[in-house]
Amino acid sequence: MSIPLSALICFTGMLCNLAFSGLFLQPDWALAWLLAALLAHRGNWLWVAVVAGIHDLVLHWSPLITLPWILLAPAIIAWSDTQIGPSLLQRGFAMLLVISSLFFAGWSLAAALLTLLLCLVFWHMIARLYAQPA
């Protein structure tokens, strides 16, 4: 998946969050997509960090909500990959770490759980693009 298309999907997610913020409970669409791209391939960290900074400024008016945790996630994944080998467990821990940062911004538990479930779906979609045949 190309970077401009992924960034466009993130900006569309931010627009959905801004447009429908008071109408009904919804996940953080952009964060779910960014986190899924990071979990699918940690080499995406640079463009994910840039768009996550924009995401934080647009939705939370502060670059310190999810951006520090997004920057910390690839380091945690790389370190744990060298210690115990690559697995879904450390990526799941990184996902929970980043999504738990939504509580600092005042998001509800239900919205965070919706974001987690949406992230799992997006992660599966993006990981299939990076999958190599055996």
C-alpha positions, 0 to 999 in steps of 0.5 A: 500500500502506498504512503499517499493512499494510507495518508489519505485514508488517515485524513478521511478518518480524522474527518469522520471523527470531526464530522460525527463527534457528537452524534454517536460513539465511534472509534478513532479511525485514523489512529486505528489505521496508523497503528495497523500500518505500524504493526504490519511493518515496523518500517512504516514508522517514519510516515506513521509518526508524521501523520500521527503528529498531524492526527494529534494536532487536529483531533486533540490540539496537542502532539503529546497524546498518541505520538510519543507512544507511536514513536515508542512502539517500533522500539519496543517491537524491535527490542522484543523481536531480538529478545524472544523472536518475532511474534504477535504477542509483542505487537499486541502489547504495543497495540494496547500501549498505544490505544491506552493513550486515548484515555489521556485525551478523555476517550471512553473505554467503549471508544477505545475498545472500538478503536482496538477492534477496528485496528485488528481488522485494518492490521489484518488487511495491511498485513496481507499486503506484506505477506510473502508466500512460503 
